[in-house]
Amino acid sequence: MNHTSNINPRIVEGLYCEALVLSDEVRAAFDLSGRIEETGGDEDAARIALSCEALRTTTRMMHAVAWLLNHRAFFLGELSEFQLRRYGRLAPDFPTSDADRMALLSPDIRTLIRTTEDFYARLLRIDRSWRESAPGAPRALDQLRARFGQQVA
């Protein structure tokens, strides 16, 4: 188990607690049972914006929590580093909120969405840094390319 300076069990636990609190805030904010009425009966665009951003934001937080759970499992010895590197990655191109839809939402919802985007971006930076600090062994794809290059030459 390779512990790097940019990620360790204490950091993961702190981020995990933060993710749980943030996820609970997201769940409460996007509880659609009361929010639909707030948009008004004839504001379909606002309803669609709320639904789309709710789905995008909750999915973002589910990915973040899953990433953190994988790292917790790694630090507890339940996953190997190979498994974590292979299956425990964040989507680097997860879509951010749509500016036109955001304009239709209340300021508190917009702030919460931006907070989840910032949290996800922090996890991405940590993940990238952790992956770049891998031991000197080349990746499997690089090894395959090298073998292919040797066969062609």
N, C-alpha and C positions, 0 to 999 in steps of 0.2 A: 504494500500500500504506500504509494508515493504521496507524501504531504508536501505541498508547495506553500510558499509564503502567502500566496494570494487566496488560498481557500483551505480551510481547516474545519474540523467539527464545530468549533465555537462559532465561526462565521456562518456556517450552514444553519446551525440551530437558531441563531439570531434572525437570519433571513427567513427561516421557516416560520418563526413566530410572527414576524412582520407580514408574511404572506397570508397567514391564517386570519389575522386581524383585517387586512385589506380585503381578503376574499369575503369575509363576513359583511364588511361595509358595502361591497359590490352587490352581494345578495340582497341586502336590505334596500339599497338604492334602486335596484332594478326589479323589485317585487312588483310585477305589473298589475296586480290586483287593484292598487290604488292609483298608479301612475297614469293609466289610460284616461281616467276621468279628468286628471289634471290638464291633459293636453287639449281637452275640449272635444265635443262630439264630432265636429266637422273638420278637424285638423288631421287629415290622413297623413300628410307629410310628417308631422311631428310624431305621430304614432309609429310610423315606419322607421323614422330616425331613432326613436327610443328603442324599438325592438332590435334593429340592426346593431346599434352600439352596445346594447345589453348583451347580445350574443357574442360580439367581438370581444368585449371586455371580460366576460365570464370565461370565455375560451382562453384568453391570454392568461388569466389567473390560474386556470386549471393546468396549463402548460408549465407555468412557473412552479406551482406546487408539486407537480409530477417530477420536474427537474430536481427540486430540493429533496423530495422523497428518495429519488435515486441516489443522490449524494449522501443522504443520511444512511441509506442501506450500505453504500460503499464504505463509509467510515465505521459502520458496525460490523463489517466483514461479511455482509450478506451478498454483496456483488463484487466481482473481480474488477480490476481496473480496465481490463479488456471489455467486459460487459458494459461498464459505465461509459467508456469512450465510444462504444459502438451504438448503444441504445439510449444513452442518457444525454442527448443533445437537444438544445433549444432550436427552434426554427429561426434562422437569422433574418428571414424576410417576412416575419409575421406582420400582417397589415396594421397600420395605425388607423386612427379614427379618420372619418371623412369630414373635411372642413365644412361642407354644406350641411351635413346632418348635425354636426356639433353646434352650428349656429341656431338650430331649432330646439336645443336642449337647455335646461336651466343651468345657471352658473355652477351650482353645487355638483351637478352630474358631470359637467365638463371638467371641473377640477378633479373629481374622482377618476375619470377616464385618463386624464393626463398623469395622475399619480400612478396608475397601473402601468401606463406606458413607460414612465421613468423607472419604475421598479423592474420591469421586464428588461429594459435597456441595461440596467445595472447587472442583472443576471447574465445577459449576453456578454458584457465586458468581462465578467468573471470567468464565464465558460470559455471564451476565446483565449484569455490569458492562460487558463489551466491547460487547454489543449495545446497551446504553443509551447508550454513548458515541458512537454513530453520528453522522456529520455531520447537519446540520439537515434533510436531505432526508426527506420523509415516506415511510412504507412504502407499498408498492404497494396494499395493502388500504385504507389511509387515503386514498390518492389516488382509488381507485374509489368509496369512500363519499362523498367530497367531490363527485365528478362526478355521482353519483347524486342527491345532495342538491340540486345546482344544477339538474338536469333536472326534479325534482319541483316546485321553487319557481317 
